[in-house]
């Protein structure tokens, strides 16, 4: 199982950074959306 995980990570290393950036953007949008009613 550990070797399978390593091969999956090795294969998807090109898109791993893009996926992390997308997840971070979603979290930022969530936090902004939750704080938006307090600003209005």
MOTAUR-V752852 format. One record per backbone hydrogen bond with DSSP energy under -1.0 kcal/mol. NH is the residue of the N-H (numbers start at 0). CO is the residue of the C=O. If there is no record, write none. Layout:
nh:co
NH:CO
NH:CO
//
This chain:
nh:co
4:0
5:1
6:2
7:3
8:4
9:5
10:6
11:7
18:14
19:15
20:16
21:17
22:18
23:19
24:20
25:21
26:22
27:23
28:24
29:25
30:26
31:27
32:28
33:29
34:30
35:31
38:35
39:35
//
